[in-house]
Amino acid sequence: MLAILHLLAMFVADLFKSRRRLEAENLFLRHQLNIALRLTPPRLRLRGSDRALLVWITRICRSLLDSSRVVKPETILRWHRAGFKAFWRWKSRHRPGRPKIDCELRDLIRQMSKDNPLWGAPRIHGELLKLGFEVAESTVSNGMDRPCFRP
C-alpha cells in the first residue's frame, strides 16, 4: 500500500513537468514491476487498489494500454466496465416501500383535520391539490388525526 501511495505522490509531482505522458508511462510500468516482484503464489493475485490504479492511469493516458505486461489490456478494460456497471447499479437501486412525505405536509394535514373536524379525506385532499401539493387521498386519510367518538 505504501508503494502505491509513493507512486501516486510521484505522479502528482510529475504532473507539473513538461514530459507528462512519458512519466505517466514510467509510473504505469513501475507499478506493474512492483506487482510482479511482490511475493505471490504462482497465479498472480491483484488487489483492488492495484486494479483501481491501473484503470485510473489508463483512463488518463489511453495509449498506456499497449504497454501493459502484467495483465492483458482487455482485462483492464473489463475491470473498468465492471466498475462502471457496479456504480450505476448502486446509483439506480430501488428503495422499497412508499416514498416518504415531508414533515411539513404531514403537519399541514393534521392541522387541517383538527381545524375542520367535519372535513374528510376527500375534502382535505382537494384543498391540498388547490395549494399545489401532489399527494394521494389515501395518504391524506392515513395522515389525518382520528376523531374520538365518546358514547
N, C-alpha and C positions, 0 to 999 in steps of 0.2 A: 504494500500500500504506500509505503514511503517512496518507493521508486516511481510510482505513478504521480504522486504529488510533486516530486522533484522534476519529472518530465513536464508536467503541466506548468510549473513555475518557469522552467527553461523556455517553454513555448510562449508563455505570456511575455517574457523578457525579449524573446526573439521577434515578437510581432512588430516591434518598432524599427527593426532593421530593414534594409532595402531588399535583401535576398530572402524574402519571407517564404516563398514556395520551397526553396532548397532546404531551409531549416525545418519546415514542417515535414518534409520527406525524411530528413535525418531523425526527427523525433519519432516518426512512424516506424522507421527501421530500428531505432534504438529500443523502442518498446517491444517490438517483436523479438529482438535479441534477448531482452530481459525475460520474456515469456519462455523462450526456448532454453535458456540457461538455468531456469528455476528447477529445483528438484521436483520432478513429476513422475508419475507412473508412465509406462510405455505409451499409453494413449494420452495425448495432450488434453489436459483439463483446463479450460479457461474460466476465470472468474467473471462475475457480472460486470465488475469495474473494467476488466480488460476488454470485454465486448463493447461496453459503452464508449470507452476511449477510442477504440478502433473505428466504431461507427461515426463518432463525433469528428474525428480527424478526417475521415474520408468524405464526410459531408462538407468540410471546409475546402478541401482540395480533392476534387473528383478524380484527378489523374493519379492519385496515390493508390488506387485500386490495382493498377498494373504492377506495382512494386510489392504487393503483398506476398509473403513467402510462408508465413506460419499457417495461415488459413487461406482458403480459396476466396477470390473476390465475390463469387456468388454467395458464399456463406455470410460475408459481411453485409451484403445487400439483403439477404434473408433475415438477419438479425434486425436490420433497420426496419424492414417491413413488419416484422413481428412486434417490435416496439411501438410502431405507429398504430398497428391494429389494436394492441392492448390499451393504448392511450384512448383511442376513440371508443372502445368498448366500455372503458371506465367512465368516459365523459357522457355517454348516452345511455347509461344504465337506467332501468326503470325503478322508480321508488314505489314500493307497494302502498296501497291504501288511497284514500281520497286526499286531494290537496287540502292543506290547512287554510282556514280563513283567518284574516287578520284579527287581532285583538280589538282594534277599534270598531270593526264591523260587528263583531260579536257583542261588544258593549252597546253599540247602537241598536241592535236587535232587541237586546234585553231592556234597554231604556224605553224603546218604543212600545214594547209589550207591557211594561209596567205603567207607562203614562196613559196608555189607551187599552184598558182591560177588555173592552168589547171587540177589539180588532183581533182577527185570527191571522193565521199564517198567510192566507192569500192576500189580505189587505196590506199587511206589512211588506210582503214580497212586492206588491205593486208600487208601494211608496218607495221602496229601495230601488226599483227599476227606474222610477222617475228621477231619483237622485243620482243615477248613473252607476249603481252597483250591480255587477253581473253575478247573481247568486241564485241558486235553485230554491224552489219553495220548500223542498224537504229540508234543506239546510236551515232555512228560516224557522221551520217548525221545531227542529231539533235545538235551535239556539234560544227559543223563547222560554221565559220563566213559566213554569207550570202553575196554573191558578190553584189555590187552595179552596176546596169546597168543604164547608162545615155543615154538618147535618142540623 
